[in-house]
């Protein structure tokens, strides 16, 4: 390959990395100091030279194809090494910098991220932490996340998982007023006769079937109900408004149970399951910024005594 082609490839790789992480040609352009159309043109030339399509374009954003996600997974570690090497060459090795993208459900973010973020940012002001909070289970590579908080049941086999806490448990609850008017189920399968507030996995459209345990065996119940939401915090609010039986984490529900605002139902069938883990792709190199964030989250988990 001649020097001109090599130079172009480095420029195309920079555009590809920025577009993959920003999920937008316009956002990538802002990051690189060029126009979004220039990024788009660079990506188009890169795709032509490789003979594969790297992105699917829509009117609102871009998404990696399978080939694009594979390329990103392979080059991100090398790109991080180059970034740190250049920082060292510029005499900035003592000043950690970089961007760390984290995905977390709300409850995990409140437990493990929120308590450490302010102090971490004061200590490492050049590290940008970009957090997406929702209950959707992301594709870590194609969506460009560095770290993901997940419960143990849904961890991908190719991920490194650092245990952050003990086991979790979900419980069926309702307000005293709802129980007074509607009674209470004697067994989880009786839930089909009660209005329930249901939860939908964000990004999939799938409504979650409630899971219970009987004699060491798990089974699920497809509960009915006129209300379906994708935010678990809304479920708690609806439970307090007598809207129906709800399925919540016992840690979320505990303060309201103690005050008598909620009633615990079907407790004998609500068994614990593996709790929160901090996950990231297996790779030979982790950027310094990512390692520092991992250490801070682990320290926060240790403070909680988990």
Helices and strands as residue ranges (DSSP letters): H 3-22, H 25-32, H 36-50, E 55-57, E 62-64, H 66-89, E 98-104, H 106-108, I 109-113, H 114-123, E 127-133, E 147-151, G 152-154, E 159-163, E 170-174, H 176-182, G 188-193, E 197-199, E 210-214, E 217-221, E 227-229, H 232-240, E 246-249, H 250-258, E 263-265, G 267-269, E 276-281, H 288-303
